Amino acid sequence: MEQDYNIDVCCEPGTASAVATDEWENWEEPEIPYEVDFGYPRTVEELKADVEKAWEERNDSSKWLTHEEFWAKLKHDLPWL
């Protein structure tokens, strides 16, 4: 069985070659169902509420760490650093 492919090859000296074939024309990206929740806002109102909350937390000094606290926590959580 002989296949008829139009093959284009792109190759520069010292790099790997890339091959493009016609089989990719019919490839369809899998759909993500709408019910999947990644935690991102889905409406403009939700986005505005999240931005407002972020600004409130940005201005709340209890949410911040000093430089020394940050590095101490990082070295505690990741001792190989």
C-alpha positions in Angstrom: 0.0 0.0 0.0 1.6 3.2 -1.1 0.8 6.5 0.7 1.0 9.8 -1.1 2.3 12.5 1.2 3.5 16.0 0.4 6.5 16.3 2.6 8.3 19.5 3.3 11.6 19.4 5.2 13.2 22.3 7.0 16.8 21.8 8.0 19.5 24.3 9.0 23.1 23.3 9.5 23.7 22.0 13.0 20.0 21.7 14.0 17.4 19.0 14.0 15.2 18.7 11.0 11.4 19.2 11.1 9.0 17.3 8.8 5.5 18.5 8.0 3.0 16.3 6.3 -0.6 16.6 5.2 -1.8 14.3 8.0 -1.9 17.3 10.4 -4.6 19.1 8.3 -7.3 16.8 9.7 -6.1 16.8 13.3 -8.6 18.1 15.7 -7.8 19.6 19.1 -9.5 17.7 21.9 -12.3 19.8 23.4 -12.3 20.6 27.1 -15.8 20.2 28.5 -17.3 23.5 29.9 -17.9 21.8 33.2 -14.1 21.6 33.9 -13.2 24.3 36.4 -9.6 25.6 36.4 -10.5 28.2 39.0 -10.4 31.1 36.5 -13.2 33.7 36.4 -15.8 32.9 33.7 -17.6 36.2 33.5 -16.6 39.9 33.5 -18.2 40.3 36.9 -16.2 37.4 38.4 -13.0 38.9 36.9 -13.8 42.3 38.4 -14.4 40.7 41.8 -11.1 38.8 41.6 -9.2 42.0 40.6 -10.8 43.9 43.5 -9.9 41.1 46.0 -6.3 41.1 44.6 -6.0 44.9 45.2 -7.3 44.5 48.7 -4.8 41.7 49.5 -2.0 43.8 47.8 -2.7 46.6 50.2 -3.0 44.3 53.3 0.4 44.3 55.0 -0.4 41.0 56.9 -0.3 39.2 53.5 3.3 40.2 52.8 6.6 38.8 54.0 9.8 40.6 54.5 12.8 39.7 52.4 14.4 37.7 55.3 11.1 35.9 56.0 10.7 34.9 52.4 14.2 33.4 52.1 13.8 31.6 55.5 10.5 30.1 54.4 12.0 29.2 51.0 15.0 27.5 52.5 12.8 25.7 55.0 10.5 24.4 52.2 13.3 23.7 49.8 16.4 22.7 51.8 18.5 21.8 48.8 18.7 25.4 47.7 
